[in-house]
Amino acid sequence: MASRYILVMDWDETITRADTVHLVAQAAYQAHCTSSTSPRSVPPWSHFTNAYMTDYLAYQSSFGPRTSLEEELEFLTASATIEQASVTRIEKAGLFKSITAKHLQEQAAKVEIRPGFIDLIRRCRTLGVMLGIMSVNWSQVFIRAALEQKYGSCDDVPVYCNEIEFDKEGKGTGMMSCSDYVLRTGADKAKLIKQLLARNSGKKIVYVGDSTGDLHPLLDADIGVIMGEKKSLRETCERVGITIKHISLLDVASPKDGRMLYCIREWKELLLHGPFAHK
């Protein structure tokens, strides 16, 4: 049985309880401790996070007030320059040089998944719903390892994500853009969603995300669902005129409202309400 829906989910703080990018970074520092070919003077992780925040705050200040949805989306799209500057900084420092899949797998064991996620996946499999994970995280290997260590094979769940570059010996080259899916911002996710729809005519996208970085795909999806109660995203929606309702108020038969999003606190709510609910 094939469903007319495609469920696409963000990874960090949507599927997971907390952000996991720092675990990918920890895998790199672990690699430096065990490899003779690692760079000698890679700065601490705080160096990269502080530099990112400095760039972001300067960009935010220079952009000015964002009082409309159009201005907010423009701000988020143009932030790609900040994201790319961060990646370039990390590549130049050689943070991911000498890292291996094993290092990533060891850190992936520390990932905590939100309760109810696998129950939803099983339900979607029963219904014939196409699945996908879409993330600006830095490693598909890391995300797949986290899923497989907890749930076994998840080959039916494509992971659209950036990837660390590995050489022929399976060691990181230090570069970070070898994936077919280079995703830096929500605008990149929205482009990929449009590609999915173009390849799957007649399907409808349900996108679940948790942050302002997910605003583009949340609005472009046929049904946009906010996970959790992140204050920054809710304040942004209020500021630019986006209404948020609980998923129990969704009428799947109604035409799409371009300024309407739905919310859940945990995955089990998508089993109780919406297009995947038990009838």
Residue frames relative to the residue before (quaternion, step in Angstrom):
aa qw qx qy qz dx dy dz
M 1.0000 0.0000 0.0000 0.0000 0.00 0.00 0.00
A 0.1627 -0.7929 0.5827 0.0729 3.58 -0.79 1.01
S 0.3231 -0.7437 0.5583 0.1756 3.53 -0.96 0.91
R 0.4989 -0.6377 0.4863 0.3285 3.58 -1.21 0.36
Y 0.6546 0.5342 -0.3064 0.4385 3.61 1.27 -0.11
I 0.1657 -0.7061 0.6750 0.1357 3.50 -1.38 0.50
L 0.1849 -0.7795 0.5907 0.0960 3.59 -0.75 1.05
V 0.0233 -0.7906 0.6108 -0.0379 3.56 -0.61 1.21
M 0.0868 -0.8304 0.5500 -0.0199 3.56 -0.78 1.08
D 0.4523 -0.6149 0.5761 0.2923 3.51 -1.19 0.69
W 0.4586 -0.6927 0.4901 0.2639 3.58 -1.23 0.43
D 0.7901 0.3571 -0.1944 0.4587 3.57 0.33 -1.29
E 0.8586 0.0182 -0.0970 0.5031 3.54 -0.80 1.21
T 0.6045 0.4645 -0.3791 0.5245 3.57 1.29 0.38
I 0.7376 0.2595 -0.1537 0.6042 3.56 0.76 -1.05
T 0.7450 0.3637 -0.2035 0.5208 3.59 0.99 -0.82
R 0.5853 -0.5838 0.4364 0.3552 3.55 -1.25 0.42
A 0.8066 0.0893 -0.0013 0.5843 3.58 1.06 -0.76
D 0.6545 -0.4905 0.3917 0.4214 3.55 -1.29 0.28
T 0.2132 -0.8170 0.5284 0.0885 3.59 -0.96 0.85
V 0.3845 0.7391 -0.4859 0.2641 3.62 1.22 0.03
H 0.6331 0.5397 -0.3425 0.4366 3.59 1.02 -0.75
L 0.6117 0.5393 -0.3579 0.4548 3.62 1.13 -0.51
V 0.6062 0.5265 -0.3456 0.4857 3.58 1.10 -0.67
A 0.6518 0.5041 -0.3072 0.4761 3.57 1.00 -0.83
Q 0.6352 0.5340 -0.3285 0.4510 3.59 0.98 -0.82
A 0.5995 0.5543 -0.3532 0.4567 3.57 1.10 -0.68
A 0.6423 0.5254 -0.3188 0.4581 3.57 1.05 -0.76
Y 0.6726 0.4804 -0.3021 0.4750 3.59 0.92 -0.89
Q 0.5974 0.5466 -0.3552 0.4672 3.57 1.12 -0.62
A 0.6388 0.5294 -0.3182 0.4587 3.57 1.01 -0.82
H 0.6406 0.5362 -0.3295 0.4399 3.60 1.00 -0.80
C 0.6485 0.5368 -0.3153 0.4381 3.57 1.09 -0.66
T 0.7761 0.3630 -0.1674 0.4878 3.57 1.15 -0.58
S 0.7058 0.4459 -0.2612 0.4846 3.59 1.24 -0.14
S 0.4041 -0.7233 0.5127 0.2251 3.56 -0.94 0.93
T 0.6745 0.4948 -0.2945 0.4621 3.59 1.25 -0.30
S 0.4570 0.6916 -0.4496 0.3327 3.60 1.26 0.06
P 0.5965 -0.5519 0.4281 0.3954 3.60 -1.16 0.48
R 0.5055 -0.6945 0.4353 0.2695 3.57 -1.03 0.77
S 0.8296 0.2184 -0.0640 0.5098 3.59 0.97 -0.72
V 0.1392 0.7852 -0.5858 0.1445 3.59 0.70 1.03
P 0.4555 -0.6962 0.4753 0.2861 3.64 -0.76 0.98
P 0.6027 -0.5481 0.4207 0.3993 3.60 -1.21 0.37
W 0.6831 -0.5004 0.3450 0.4047 3.57 -1.24 0.46
S 0.6069 0.5778 -0.3509 0.4179 3.59 1.05 -0.75
H 0.5687 0.5895 -0.3812 0.4286 3.60 1.13 -0.58
F 0.7066 0.4606 -0.2612 0.4694 3.58 0.88 -0.94
T 0.6699 0.4882 -0.3119 0.4644 3.60 0.93 -0.81
N 0.6518 0.5081 -0.3172 0.4652 3.61 1.01 -0.76
A 0.6443 0.5139 -0.3174 0.4690 3.58 1.00 -0.81
Y 0.6274 0.5333 -0.3305 0.4612 3.57 1.03 -0.80
M 0.6871 0.4840 -0.2921 0.4564 3.59 0.84 -0.95
T 0.6102 0.5427 -0.3491 0.4596 3.58 1.05 -0.69
D 0.6587 0.4969 -0.2943 0.4823 3.58 0.95 -0.92
Y 0.6761 0.5159 -0.3010 0.4314 3.56 0.87 -0.98
L 0.6804 0.4880 -0.2959 0.4597 3.59 0.87 -0.93
A 0.6302 0.5162 -0.3326 0.4752 3.59 1.06 -0.70
Y 0.6484 0.5077 -0.3083 0.4763 3.57 0.99 -0.82
Q 0.6407 0.5336 -0.3128 0.4549 3.56 0.95 -0.90
S 0.6729 0.4977 -0.2882 0.4653 3.56 0.93 -0.91
S 0.6930 0.4813 -0.2855 0.4545 3.59 0.90 -0.89
F 0.6259 0.5605 -0.3450 0.4185 3.60 1.09 -0.62
G 0.3632 -0.7523 0.4773 0.2726 3.55 1.04 -0.77
P 0.7642 -0.3796 0.2559 0.4544 3.59 -1.32 -0.06
R 0.1552 -0.7550 0.6298 0.0961 3.54 -1.19 0.68
T 0.0130 0.8507 -0.5215 0.0636 3.53 -0.09 1.30
S 0.7290 0.3369 -0.2265 0.5511 3.60 1.25 -0.12
L 0.6380 -0.5177 0.4004 0.4057 3.54 -1.27 0.35
E 0.6307 0.5454 -0.3371 0.4372 3.59 0.96 -0.81
E 0.6627 0.4923 -0.3026 0.4763 3.60 0.96 -0.85
E 0.6456 0.5220 -0.3266 0.4517 3.59 0.98 -0.80
L 0.6744 0.4860 -0.2978 0.4694 3.58 0.91 -0.87
E 0.6154 0.5281 -0.3383 0.4775 3.60 1.09 -0.70
F 0.6327 0.5346 -0.3198 0.4600 3.58 0.99 -0.87
L 0.6915 0.4788 -0.2778 0.4641 3.58 0.87 -0.95
T 0.6427 0.5226 -0.3251 0.4563 3.59 1.01 -0.77
A 0.7152 0.4639 -0.2541 0.4569 3.57 0.85 -1.00
S 0.5366 0.6253 -0.4057 0.3956 3.61 1.23 -0.27
A 0.4096 0.7096 -0.4677 0.3316 3.59 1.29 -0.03
T 0.6065 0.5612 -0.3603 0.4329 3.59 1.10 -0.63
I 0.6389 0.5136 -0.3184 0.4761 3.59 1.08 -0.72
E 0.6554 0.5118 -0.3051 0.4640 3.56 0.97 -0.89
Q 0.6793 0.4853 -0.2979 0.4629 3.58 0.92 -0.87
A 0.6116 0.5416 -0.3496 0.4587 3.58 1.06 -0.70
S 0.6377 0.5238 -0.3199 0.4654 3.58 1.05 -0.78
V 0.6515 0.5080 -0.3100 0.4706 3.58 0.96 -0.88
T 0.6528 0.5173 -0.3100 0.4585 3.57 0.92 -0.90
R 0.6264 0.5419 -0.3228 0.4580 3.58 1.02 -0.83
I 0.6817 0.4850 -0.2755 0.4734 3.56 0.94 -0.93
E 0.6438 0.5152 -0.3248 0.4631 3.58 0.99 -0.79
K 0.6662 0.5092 -0.3087 0.4490 3.60 0.90 -0.88
A 0.6758 0.4861 -0.2892 0.4727 3.57 1.08 -0.71
G 0.4024 -0.7396 0.4566 0.2874 3.59 1.24 -0.35
L 0.1815 0.8287 -0.5149 0.1228 3.58 1.15 0.53
F 0.7932 0.3225 -0.1665 0.4890 3.60 0.85 -0.92
K 0.3757 0.7107 -0.5016 0.3196 3.56 1.20 0.41
S 0.8340 0.1875 -0.1943 0.4813 3.58 -0.94 1.03
I 0.4557 0.6674 -0.4726 0.3515 3.63 1.21 0.00
T 0.1744 -0.7758 0.5975 0.1035 3.59 -1.15 0.60
A 0.6718 -0.4704 0.3732 0.4338 3.55 -1.29 0.20
K 0.6075 0.5678 -0.3565 0.4259 3.59 1.05 -0.70
H 0.6343 0.5226 -0.3329 0.4623 3.60 0.95 -0.82
L 0.6655 0.4966 -0.2969 0.4716 3.58 0.97 -0.85
Q 0.6472 0.5257 -0.3147 0.4537 3.57 0.99 -0.82
E 0.6385 0.5273 -0.3294 0.4537 3.59 1.01 -0.76
Q 0.6865 0.4569 -0.2819 0.4904 3.59 0.97 -0.78
A 0.5939 0.5868 -0.3576 0.4185 3.58 1.11 -0.66
A 0.5760 0.6021 -0.3696 0.4111 3.58 1.16 -0.54
K 0.6526 0.5288 -0.3047 0.4491 3.59 1.23 -0.44
V 0.5023 0.6705 -0.4203 0.3485 3.61 1.26 -0.20
E 0.1919 -0.7570 0.6150 0.1093 3.56 -1.01 0.88
I 0.2479 -0.7769 0.5686 0.1080 3.55 -0.75 1.13
R 0.5319 -0.6216 0.4661 0.3368 3.57 -1.03 0.75
P 0.5283 -0.6393 0.4469 0.3354 3.61 -0.96 0.78
G 0.7619 0.3730 -0.2880 0.4443 3.53 -1.17 0.70
F 0.4797 0.6950 -0.4339 0.3141 3.60 1.22 -0.27
I 0.7130 0.4470 -0.2780 0.4632 3.60 0.73 -0.99
D 0.5928 0.5542 -0.3724 0.4503 3.61 1.11 -0.56
L 0.6454 0.5059 -0.3141 0.4784 3.57 1.03 -0.81
I 0.6366 0.5293 -0.3288 0.4543 3.59 0.95 -0.84
R 0.6572 0.5057 -0.3106 0.4645 3.58 0.93 -0.87
R 0.6359 0.5231 -0.3227 0.4667 3.56 1.02 -0.81
C 0.6642 0.5035 -0.3026 0.4623 3.58 0.93 -0.90
R 0.6188 0.5323 -0.3448 0.4635 3.58 1.03 -0.72
T 0.6405 0.5288 -0.3170 0.4578 3.58 1.00 -0.84
L 0.7171 0.4511 -0.2366 0.4757 3.55 1.02 -0.88
G 0.4568 -0.6890 0.4468 0.3420 3.58 1.23 -0.31
V 0.3378 0.7464 -0.4955 0.2886 3.57 1.20 0.61
M 0.4003 -0.6766 0.5604 0.2607 3.58 -0.94 0.87
L 0.1919 -0.8033 0.5605 0.0619 3.57 -1.00 0.88
G 0.1035 0.7925 -0.5996 0.0415 3.55 -1.25 0.42
I 0.2223 -0.7284 0.6315 0.1458 3.54 -1.22 0.64
M 0.0682 -0.8046 0.5896 -0.0174 3.57 -0.80 1.05
S 0.1079 0.8408 -0.5084 0.1512 3.57 -0.38 1.23
V 0.3662 -0.6915 0.5763 0.2360 3.54 -1.25 0.58
N 0.3302 0.7243 -0.5131 0.3210 3.57 1.29 0.33
W 0.5617 -0.6783 0.3914 0.2668 3.57 -1.24 0.37
S 0.8217 0.2237 -0.1020 0.5141 3.60 1.15 -0.15
Q 0.3651 -0.7059 0.5738 0.1977 3.53 -0.79 1.09
V 0.6037 0.5714 -0.3517 0.4305 3.58 1.01 -0.81
F 0.6569 0.5173 -0.2968 0.4613 3.57 0.94 -0.92
I 0.6841 0.4840 -0.2921 0.4610 3.60 0.82 -1.00
R 0.6636 0.4994 -0.3115 0.4617 3.59 0.89 -0.88
A 0.6365 0.5297 -0.3296 0.4535 3.58 0.99 -0.81
A 0.6439 0.5246 -0.3217 0.4546 3.59 0.96 -0.86
L 0.6733 0.4900 -0.2921 0.4704 3.59 0.95 -0.86
E 0.7131 0.4787 -0.2671 0.4370 3.58 0.80 -1.04
Q 0.6238 0.5407 -0.3449 0.4468 3.59 1.07 -0.65
K 0.7366 0.4080 -0.2219 0.4916 3.57 1.13 -0.63
Y 0.8349 0.2125 -0.0607 0.5041 3.58 0.96 -0.84
G 0.5342 -0.6005 0.4318 0.4094 3.60 1.20 -0.04
S 0.8071 -0.2790 0.1904 0.4843 3.55 -1.25 -0.34
C 0.0255 -0.7759 0.6302 -0.0088 3.56 -0.98 0.97
D 0.1389 0.8453 -0.5036 0.1119 3.55 1.03 0.83
D 0.6440 0.5261 -0.3246 0.4507 3.58 1.21 -0.44
V 0.6454 0.4667 -0.3191 0.5136 3.59 1.31 0.10
P 0.2451 -0.7862 0.5471 0.1500 3.62 -0.12 1.19
V 0.2012 -0.7548 0.6128 0.1193 3.57 -1.12 0.75
Y 0.1238 -0.7793 0.6135 0.0318 3.55 -0.53 1.25
C 0.2912 0.7624 -0.4946 0.2989 3.54 -0.18 1.29
N 0.5900 -0.5332 0.4653 0.3887 3.53 -1.34 0.25
E 0.1306 -0.7953 0.5831 0.1018 3.57 -1.26 0.19
I 0.4823 -0.6149 0.5484 0.2975 3.50 -1.23 0.66
E 0.4055 -0.7083 0.5199 0.2523 3.58 -1.01 0.76
F 0.1373 -0.7802 0.6079 0.0536 3.56 -0.96 0.99
D 0.4132 -0.6918 0.5276 0.2689 3.58 -1.09 0.67
K 0.7551 -0.3974 0.2652 0.4489 3.60 -1.29 -0.04
E 0.6774 0.4676 -0.2870 0.4900 3.59 1.20 -0.46
G 0.5517 -0.6412 0.3825 0.3719 3.58 1.28 0.08
K 0.5536 0.5856 -0.4013 0.4353 3.59 1.20 0.48
G 0.5659 -0.6262 0.4239 0.3286 3.55 -1.06 0.78
T 0.3599 -0.7282 0.5429 0.2131 3.57 -1.02 0.83
G 0.5650 -0.5721 0.3960 0.4434 3.56 1.26 -0.41
M 0.6290 0.5217 -0.3304 0.4722 3.58 1.27 -0.32
M 0.2721 -0.8137 0.5072 0.0814 3.57 -1.15 0.66
S 0.6861 0.5126 -0.2729 0.4382 3.62 1.15 0.11
C 0.3481 0.7755 -0.4748 0.2282 3.59 0.97 0.75
S 0.5243 0.6582 -0.4110 0.3507 3.61 1.22 -0.17
D 0.5514 -0.5731 0.4850 0.3637 3.54 -1.29 0.37
Y 0.7414 0.3378 -0.1789 0.5516 3.57 1.24 -0.46
V 0.0197 -0.7896 0.6125 -0.0296 3.59 -0.09 1.29
L 0.0215 0.8172 -0.5684 0.0927 3.53 -0.29 1.34
R 0.0538 -0.8150 0.5769 -0.0073 3.56 -0.58 1.16
T 0.8093 0.1210 -0.0263 0.5741 3.59 1.05 -0.76
G 0.6835 -0.4589 0.3735 0.4275 3.52 -1.36 0.06
A 0.5838 0.5733 -0.3732 0.4373 3.59 1.13 -0.57
D 0.6211 0.5216 -0.3335 0.4806 3.59 1.09 -0.68
K 0.6332 0.5205 -0.3266 0.4707 3.58 1.02 -0.78
A 0.6458 0.5313 -0.3208 0.4447 3.58 0.95 -0.88
K 0.6286 0.5263 -0.3341 0.4650 3.60 1.02 -0.77
L 0.6656 0.5016 -0.2996 0.4643 3.57 0.98 -0.85
I 0.6097 0.5441 -0.3433 0.4630 3.57 1.07 -0.71
K 0.6456 0.5114 -0.3182 0.4694 3.59 0.98 -0.81
Q 0.6305 0.5209 -0.3288 0.4721 3.57 1.08 -0.70
L 0.6294 0.5312 -0.3282 0.4626 3.59 1.01 -0.79
L 0.6655 0.4984 -0.2977 0.4691 3.56 0.96 -0.87
A 0.6432 0.5274 -0.3218 0.4523 3.57 1.01 -0.80
R 0.6988 0.4535 -0.2654 0.4854 3.59 1.10 -0.73
N 0.7615 0.2870 -0.1496 0.5616 3.58 1.25 -0.38
S 0.1229 -0.8464 0.5166 0.0411 3.54 0.56 1.24
G 0.7910 0.3046 -0.2430 0.4717 3.54 -0.97 0.92
K 0.5868 0.5752 -0.3703 0.4333 3.58 1.26 -0.23
K 0.2534 -0.7319 0.6079 0.1747 3.54 -1.33 0.34
I 0.3468 -0.7503 0.5344 0.1765 3.55 -1.02 0.88
V 0.1044 -0.7106 0.6912 0.0797 3.50 -1.13 0.88
Y 0.0595 -0.8079 0.5863 0.0057 3.60 -0.60 1.12
V 0.1108 -0.7847 0.6087 0.0377 3.56 -0.94 0.97
G 0.1527 0.7808 -0.5899 0.1379 3.57 -0.76 1.10
D 0.3964 -0.7667 0.4728 0.1777 3.56 -1.22 0.31
S 0.7882 0.3419 -0.1439 0.4910 3.61 1.14 -0.44
T 0.6858 -0.4532 0.3573 0.4434 3.56 -1.31 0.11
G 0.5858 0.5830 -0.3601 0.4327 3.58 1.17 -0.51
D 0.6695 0.4679 -0.2874 0.5001 3.58 1.29 -0.28
L 0.4044 0.7614 -0.4569 0.2190 3.60 1.22 -0.09
H 0.6250 0.5435 -0.3460 0.4407 3.61 0.93 -0.81
P 0.7440 0.3920 -0.2643 0.4721 3.64 0.60 -0.98
L 0.5806 0.5739 -0.3809 0.4342 3.60 1.09 -0.56
L 0.7170 0.4389 -0.2452 0.4829 3.57 0.95 -0.90
D 0.6785 0.4962 -0.2950 0.4543 3.59 1.06 -0.68
A 0.5818 0.5874 -0.3722 0.4217 3.58 1.18 -0.50
D 0.5825 -0.5590 0.4468 0.3854 3.56 -1.23 0.37
I 0.7632 0.0489 -0.0395 0.6431 3.56 1.16 -0.67
G 0.1219 -0.7992 0.5876 0.0341 3.59 -0.59 1.18
V 0.0693 -0.8190 0.5692 -0.0222 3.55 -0.69 1.14
I 0.2615 -0.7591 0.5813 0.1322 3.57 -0.80 1.08
M 0.2439 -0.7600 0.5881 0.1305 3.55 -0.88 1.00
G 0.8281 0.2128 -0.1582 0.4939 3.57 -0.93 0.90
E 0.4837 -0.6743 0.4942 0.2591 3.51 -1.33 -0.21
K 0.1244 0.8269 -0.5373 0.1101 3.56 0.96 0.86
K 0.4599 -0.7375 0.4346 0.2360 3.53 -0.60 1.24
S 0.6508 0.5488 -0.3344 0.4044 3.59 0.89 -0.89
L 0.6720 0.4841 -0.3070 0.4689 3.60 0.94 -0.81
R 0.6617 0.5029 -0.3151 0.4582 3.59 0.92 -0.84
E 0.6491 0.5047 -0.3206 0.4702 3.59 0.99 -0.76
T 0.6254 0.5305 -0.3307 0.4670 3.58 1.05 -0.76
C 0.6545 0.5148 -0.3119 0.4575 3.58 0.91 -0.91
E 0.6549 0.5055 -0.3112 0.4677 3.56 0.95 -0.85
R 0.6673 0.5269 -0.3005 0.4322 3.58 0.95 -0.90
V 0.7902 0.3208 -0.1661 0.4951 3.61 0.96 -0.79
G 0.6216 -0.6258 0.3195 0.3463 3.57 1.21 0.40
I 0.4491 0.6497 -0.4826 0.3786 3.58 1.06 0.74
T 0.2949 -0.7601 0.5574 0.1570 3.59 -0.82 1.01
I 0.1453 -0.7748 0.6108 0.0743 3.56 -1.03 0.84
K 0.0143 -0.7896 0.6132 -0.0203 3.56 -0.84 1.04
H 0.5677 -0.5743 0.4485 0.3830 3.57 -1.18 0.44
I 0.6277 -0.5825 0.3729 0.3573 3.57 -1.09 0.75
S 0.5817 0.5961 -0.3743 0.4076 3.60 1.14 -0.50
L 0.6770 0.4835 -0.2876 0.4745 3.60 1.23 -0.38
L 0.4591 0.6856 -0.4450 0.3480 3.58 1.29 0.11
D 0.1209 -0.7407 0.6569 0.0726 3.54 -1.05 0.88
V 0.3093 -0.7995 0.4819 0.1812 3.59 -0.18 1.26
A 0.6433 0.5349 -0.3265 0.4397 3.60 1.20 -0.39
S 0.5823 0.6010 -0.3684 0.4049 3.60 1.25 -0.33
P 0.5704 -0.5742 0.4477 0.3802 3.62 -1.12 0.53
K 0.5883 -0.5908 0.4244 0.3533 3.57 -1.17 0.61
D 0.2241 -0.7355 0.6270 0.1252 3.54 -1.05 0.89
G 0.4090 -0.7743 0.4359 0.2080 3.58 -0.45 1.21
R 0.7485 0.3167 -0.2072 0.5445 3.59 1.24 -0.25
M 0.5681 0.5686 -0.3895 0.4497 3.56 1.13 0.70
L 0.0090 -0.7695 0.6385 -0.0098 3.55 -0.91 0.99
Y 0.3050 -0.7378 0.5743 0.1813 3.54 -1.27 0.43
C 0.2300 -0.8005 0.5435 0.1042 3.57 -1.14 0.49
I 0.0574 -0.7450 0.6629 0.0479 3.50 -1.34 0.55
R 0.4040 -0.6919 0.5344 0.2693 3.56 -1.24 0.41
E 0.7879 0.0247 0.0025 0.6153 3.56 1.14 -0.69
W 0.6991 -0.5090 0.3183 0.3886 3.55 -1.28 0.44
K 0.5934 0.6079 -0.3779 0.3681 3.59 1.00 -0.73
E 0.5924 0.5898 -0.3681 0.4069 3.61 1.16 -0.51
L 0.6310 0.5019 -0.3397 0.4843 3.60 1.19 -0.42
L 0.6104 0.5087 -0.3554 0.4922 3.58 1.28 -0.15
L 0.6864 0.4701 -0.2673 0.4862 3.56 1.23 -0.45
H 0.8053 0.1480 -0.0343 0.5731 3.57 1.08 -0.74
G 0.7315 0.4468 -0.3006 0.4182 3.56 -1.24 0.33
P 0.7932 -0.3889 0.2110 0.4184 3.58 -1.31 -0.07
F 0.7207 0.4284 -0.2529 0.4828 3.63 1.18 -0.39
A 0.4001 0.7486 -0.4509 0.2761 3.58 1.31 0.07
H 0.5185 -0.5939 0.5149 0.3367 3.51 -1.24 0.59
K 0.3055 -0.7720 0.5315 0.1678 3.56 -0.74 1.02
